[in-house]
Amino acid sequence: MKRPLFGRVWLNATAVVVFVVCVFPVYWMFATALKPTGDIISESPVWFPTNTTFEHFRTATDADHFWTYVRNSLTVTCLAVLFSLVIALAGSFALARMRFKGRRGFVIGFMLAQMAPWEVMVIAIYMIVRDGSMLNSLVPLTAFYMMMILPFTILTLRGFVAAVPKELEESAMVDGCTRAQAFRRVILPLLAPGLMSTSMFGFITAWNEFPLVLVLNKDAGAQTLPLWLSSFQTQFGNDWGATMAASSLFAVPILILFVFLQRRAVSGLTAGAVKG
């Protein structure tokens, strides 16, 4: 039965409004970064930049330590996501396939860790890192970022592992595979969508993290892009074009990752089903 015309129009209108509300701030950020300074500070807003300029992006990229911040952010974020995926693969498989005493307690513990606000533990983390003489180092950031995203990664991958029929794994073991080989050749390809979604969440979480690096890393050479972005207003005064350009550069890796992983998640699901 077709929905009434009013119902379809109402749903489509709601979707359009939500889309505009969510997308417009992003558009305005990129548009402001491309506008000349005169259009930015004019009393009447310029909705569509006509005289585009990349001067604000040059101002942002020429800032002190910019490429150092980029390297630090990519290093700690990628390593944290990689380590969390490796650990979560083993942990999620154990929670989904094996039966052992205290398994339910482990799951509840991961849920509690996921719900706990990390900001309240910043002081304790600072004291641990200080006592270990590791302030202004990327190693503590990588470790704590990994622990920050690990509970969600394990809980999410546990659902994907549980959804894979045990018969596929058992058939591979009957054919001569060990348990590790059956996991690598049968289960792992089917986990591609879960790996993509969890890695995207982990990357966004670690990439945007601000309080830890603010407290642990005071040296400019050991800081990351979120802290650099927060100091832009002080560095450039009221240069809103440079501030918006810096925000755009900070958001570009997330947008690229989202577009790439959104496509790969579907293709990974199909490839995993064929291999299985």
N, C-alpha and C positions, 0 to 999 in steps of 0.2 A: 504494500500500500504506500503510495506517495505521500510525503508530508505536505501539509497545507502550505500554500504560497507564503502566508505570513510567517510560518515557522521557519521556512528556508531563508527568507529575507532577514529575519531577526538573527539567525545564527551567522549568516554571512556578514551582516553589519557588525555584529559583536567581534567576529574574527578580524575584520578590517580595523576596527578601533583598537583592539589589543595589539595588532601588528604595528600600527602607526605609533602607539604609545611606546612600544619597546624599541622600535627602529629609529625613531626621530632623534633621540639623544645621540645615538651613534653617528647618524648622518650629520647632525649639527657640529659634532666634534671634528669630523673630517672636513666639513665645509669651512668651518672657522679656520682650520689650519691652512687652508688653501686661499683664504681671502687676504687682500692687502690690509695693512693696519687701518687705513682710513675707513674701509668697509666694516671692520670689526667694531670700531668705536663710534660709528655713526649712530645718530638718534633713531633713524628708521632702519629696522633690520633688513639685511640683504639675504633673502631666502636662498637664492641660487647664485653662487659665485661666478661672475663673468670674467673678471680679470684675475685669473688664478696666478698664484706665485708659490714657489717652493723655498722662499727665503726663510720662512719660519722653520722648516725642516732642517735647513742648513744650520740655523742657529742652534737647534736642539742637538744635532749630531756633532757640532763643534764644541759642545760644552765639555768641561773638564771631566775626564775619566769615563766618558760615555761608553766607549767600546769595552772598557774594563767592566763596567756594570753589566753590559750585554753578555760578556763571556761568563761572568760570575753567575748571573741568573740562569743562563742556559746550562751551565755545569751542574749547579746544585739541583735544579728542577729535573733535568733528564736523569741524573744519577739516582735521585730519590724515587722517581717513577720506576726506573729499571729495577732497583733493589726491592721495592715494594711488590712489583709483579712477580719476581722470582720467589720471594718468600710467600706471597699470597697463593701462588700456584700449589706449592706443597701444603700449605695450611688448609686451603679450601678443599683440596682432594682428601686430606685426612678427615676433615669435619663431615664431608659428604659421603665418603665411602666406608670409613672405618668406624667401628663401634668400640668405644673405650669409656672407662669411668671418668666422669667429670666433663664429658663432651658438651652437655648443655650449659655447664658453668662457663666453659670457654666462649660459647656463643654469646651468652649474656655479658661476659666481660668485654668482648669486642663491641657489643652494642653500647655499653656504658662508656667505653673509651671514645666511641664515635660521637656520643652526645656531650661529652665533657668539653667545656670551652677551654681552648688552649691558652687563652689570654691570662687566665687566673694562675697558670703555672709558669709564667714567664720569669718570675722572681726565683722560683726554685730551679728552673733550668739555667738561669744566669749563674746561680751559686755553684751548680754542678760544673758548668763549663769553666768558670773562674778557678775553682779548685783544681781542675785538670789542666790549667794553664793553656787553654785553647781558645781564648778570646781572639777576635779578629781572624778567625779561621773559617774556611768553607766546610770543613769536616763536620763540626757540630750542626751547622745548618742542614747539611745533607742528611745526617742521621735523624734529626728531629722532624724534618719534612717527611722523611720516609715513615716514621712512626705516626705522623699526623694523618697520612692517607692510607696507612696499612689496614686499619679496621674496616673501613668502607670497602677496600679492595677485596679483602678476604670474604666479607659477607656477601658481596655481589658475585664473586667468582664461585662461591659455594653453591649458589642457586643454579649457575650455569653447569657446574659439574654434576649436580644432582639431577639435572634435566637430561643428561646423556644416559641412555639405557645401559645398564650393567652388562647386558648380553653382548654388546659390541666389544667391551673390554674382555669379557670371558672368551669370546670367539677368537680374539687375537692371541690370548694366552694358550688356548687349545692348539692353535696353529704354530706354537713354538715361541711366541714372544714372552719375554719376562714382563713383570708388572710395569717396570719403568719403560720398556719399549712399547707396551700397549698404551701407556699414558701418552708417550711422545707421538706415536704414529696414529692413534685413533682418537683419543680424547682431546689432545691439544689443538688439532685443527678445528674441532667443533667449538672450541672456546674463543675463536677469533672475535666474534661480536662482543663478548664479555671483556676480553682484553682491550679492545678498542675503547669501549665506554668507560672502563675503570681508568685506563691510562689518560683519557681526556679529562676526567674529573680530577685525577691526581695532578696532572700538569697545571690545570687552572688553579687548583688550591695552592700548590707550591709556588707558582709564578706570581700570584697575588699576595703572598704572605708578607706582612709588614712588621708586626710587633717584635718577632724574634730577632730579625736582622737589625732593627732599631736599637735593641738592648745589647746584643752580643757583638756586633761589628761596628766599631766607631771609626776605624781607619777607612779612608775613602777607597783604597785599593781592595777592600774586602766587603764592600757593600753591593747591593743589588739594585735593580731598576725601580722597584716600588719606593725605596727610600730616596733615590735620586729624583723620582717624579714628585715626591712630597716637598722637596726643597726647591722646586722650580720657581715657585712664586717668589721666594726670597732671592733667588739667583737673578731673575730677570725682572723683578718689580711687577709692573702691570702689563707685561708683554703677553697678552692673552693668546696671540698667535703662536708664539713659541710654546706656551703651556699646552695648547690644544695639539700642536704638532708632536710634542713629547707624549701626550696621552695617546695619540693615534699610533705612534711607533710602538708604544707599550702594548696596544691592543692587537696589532697586526699578527703577531705569532699565534695568538689564541684563535683569531678568525681563520687563519690558514690551517691550523690544526683541526679546527672543527669541520671545515669543508673537506679536508683530506680524509679524516677518520669517518665522517658520515658516509662517504662513498665506499671506503674500504670495509666498513662493518658489514654491509650487504654482500659484497663480493666474498668476504671471508666466510660468511655463513654458507654460501653456495659451495665454495671450494671445500669447506670442512665436511659438508654433507656428502660430497662426491667421494672424498678420501675415506670417510667412515664406511 
